[in-house]
Amino acid sequence: MPLTLQKAWDFFSKPANLKDITPANMGFIIRSRYHGEQMYPGQIIEYTVKPLLGIPFYWMTEITHVADGKYFIDEQRFGPYSLWHHQHHFKQIPGGVEMTDIVHYKIPFWFLGDIANALLVRNELKKIFDFRRQKVEELLGKWG
């Protein structure tokens, strides 16, 4: 992103901005009342999302780690996945900031979940992150 590390961090560390980079068809709504504008370790954020067929799901995540200006991690505490561990890394580079998302997840229901992941979920997650990349470029500027 062609901006300073501080500006990138300020945007991504505000839970309210998550809605702006989530596809509208996901029906994303933050349900919890979080304390303060910036995230912090131990913060619980509750959402409603409609990831498949317009069916609403309750999702609770916890911000488990925060290193200001470097990274933060959110983990699902309740929701559609057996495991959701999402790392957001930020690095100042010449001319801007490199942001890297690392997501580890597991679908429930043993081999049926593996089949659902191969047929549907993996592609839907890719679409969501592709959308986020596009929205971040619109909101914060396009690299190069």
C-alpha positions as CSV (number, residue, x, y, z in Angstrom):
1,M,0.0,0.0,0.0
2,P,1.4,3.4,-0.9
3,L,1.1,5.0,2.6
4,T,2.9,5.1,5.9
5,L,3.0,2.2,8.3
6,Q,1.1,4.4,10.8
7,K,-1.7,5.1,8.4
8,A,-2.0,1.5,7.4
9,W,-2.0,0.4,11.1
10,D,-4.6,3.1,12.0
11,F,-7.0,1.8,9.4
12,F,-6.6,-2.0,10.0
13,S,-6.5,-1.8,13.8
14,K,-10.0,-0.3,14.0
15,P,-12.6,-3.1,14.1
16,A,-15.3,-0.8,12.6
17,N,-13.3,-0.7,9.3
18,L,-13.7,-4.4,8.7
19,K,-17.2,-3.9,7.3
20,D,-15.8,-1.5,4.6
21,I,-13.5,-4.3,3.3
22,T,-16.1,-7.2,3.4
23,P,-18.3,-8.0,0.5
24,A,-21.9,-6.6,0.9
25,N,-23.4,-10.0,0.1
26,M,-21.8,-11.4,3.3
27,G,-24.4,-9.4,5.4
28,F,-21.6,-8.5,7.8
29,I,-22.7,-6.8,10.9
30,I,-20.7,-6.1,14.1
31,R,-22.9,-7.0,17.0
32,S,-20.6,-6.4,20.0
33,R,-19.9,-3.1,21.6
34,Y,-16.1,-3.0,21.8
35,H,-14.2,-0.6,24.0
36,G,-12.2,2.1,22.3
37,E,-11.4,2.6,18.6
38,Q,-8.2,0.5,18.5
39,M,-8.1,-3.2,19.0
40,Y,-6.3,-4.7,22.0
41,P,-5.4,-8.2,23.2
42,G,-8.3,-10.0,24.7
43,Q,-10.9,-7.9,22.8
44,I,-14.0,-9.9,21.8
45,I,-15.8,-9.0,18.6
46,E,-19.1,-10.5,17.7
47,Y,-20.6,-10.5,14.2
48,T,-23.4,-11.9,12.1
49,V,-22.3,-13.1,8.7
50,K,-24.1,-14.8,5.8
51,P,-21.3,-16.7,4.0
52,L,-23.3,-19.3,2.3
53,L,-26.8,-19.2,0.8
54,G,-27.8,-16.1,2.8
55,I,-27.9,-18.2,6.0
56,P,-26.9,-16.0,9.0
57,F,-24.1,-17.3,11.3
58,Y,-23.0,-15.9,14.6
59,W,-19.3,-15.5,14.8
60,M,-17.2,-14.5,17.8
61,T,-13.5,-13.7,17.5
62,E,-10.9,-12.7,20.0
63,I,-7.9,-10.4,19.2
64,T,-5.3,-12.6,20.9
65,H,-2.1,-10.7,20.1
66,V,-1.2,-7.2,19.1
67,A,2.2,-5.8,18.4
68,D,1.6,-2.2,17.4
69,G,2.6,-1.5,13.9
70,K,3.8,-5.0,13.3
71,Y,1.0,-7.6,13.5
72,F,-2.2,-8.7,15.2
73,I,-4.0,-12.0,15.4
74,D,-7.6,-12.9,15.6
75,E,-9.0,-16.3,16.5
76,Q,-12.5,-17.6,16.3
77,R,-14.0,-18.4,19.7
78,F,-17.4,-19.4,18.3
79,G,-18.6,-19.7,14.7
80,P,-18.7,-21.8,11.5
81,Y,-15.1,-23.1,11.7
82,S,-13.5,-25.7,13.9
83,L,-10.4,-23.6,13.7
84,W,-9.8,-20.0,12.6
85,H,-6.4,-18.3,13.2
86,H,-5.8,-15.2,11.2
87,Q,-2.5,-13.3,11.3
88,H,-2.2,-9.8,9.9
89,H,1.4,-8.7,9.4
90,F,2.6,-5.2,8.4
91,K,6.1,-4.2,7.1
92,Q,7.4,-0.8,6.0
93,I,9.0,-1.1,2.6
94,P,10.4,1.5,0.2
95,G,7.4,3.6,-0.9
96,G,4.8,2.0,1.3
97,V,3.6,-0.9,3.4
98,E,3.5,-4.6,2.7
99,M,0.6,-6.3,4.5
100,T,0.4,-10.1,4.6
101,D,-2.5,-12.2,5.8
102,I,-1.9,-15.7,7.0
103,V,-5.0,-17.8,7.7
104,H,-5.2,-21.3,9.1
105,Y,-8.7,-22.7,9.3
106,K,-10.5,-26.0,9.5
107,I,-14.0,-26.9,8.5
108,P,-16.0,-29.1,10.9
109,F,-17.6,-32.5,10.1
110,W,-14.5,-34.5,9.4
111,F,-14.2,-35.7,5.8
112,L,-17.4,-34.0,4.8
113,G,-15.9,-30.7,5.9
114,D,-12.8,-31.5,3.8
115,I,-15.1,-32.1,0.8
116,A,-17.0,-28.8,1.5
117,N,-13.7,-27.0,1.7
118,A,-12.5,-28.3,-1.6
119,L,-15.7,-27.7,-3.4
120,L,-16.8,-24.4,-1.9
121,V,-15.2,-22.8,1.2
122,R,-11.7,-22.4,-0.1
123,N,-13.0,-20.6,-3.2
124,E,-15.3,-18.4,-1.2
125,L,-12.5,-17.4,1.1
126,K,-10.3,-16.5,-1.9
127,K,-13.1,-14.3,-3.3
128,I,-13.4,-12.5,0.1
129,F,-9.7,-11.8,0.2
130,D,-9.6,-10.8,-3.4
131,F,-12.4,-8.3,-2.7
132,R,-10.5,-7.0,0.3
133,R,-7.4,-6.4,-1.8
134,Q,-9.5,-4.5,-4.3
135,K,-11.3,-2.4,-1.6
136,V,-8.0,-1.6,0.2
137,E,-6.6,-0.3,-3.1
138,E,-9.7,1.8,-3.6
139,L,-9.6,3.2,0.0
140,L,-5.9,3.5,0.6
141,G,-4.3,3.6,-2.8
142,K,-2.9,1.1,-5.3
143,W,0.7,-0.1,-5.2
144,G,2.9,0.7,-8.1
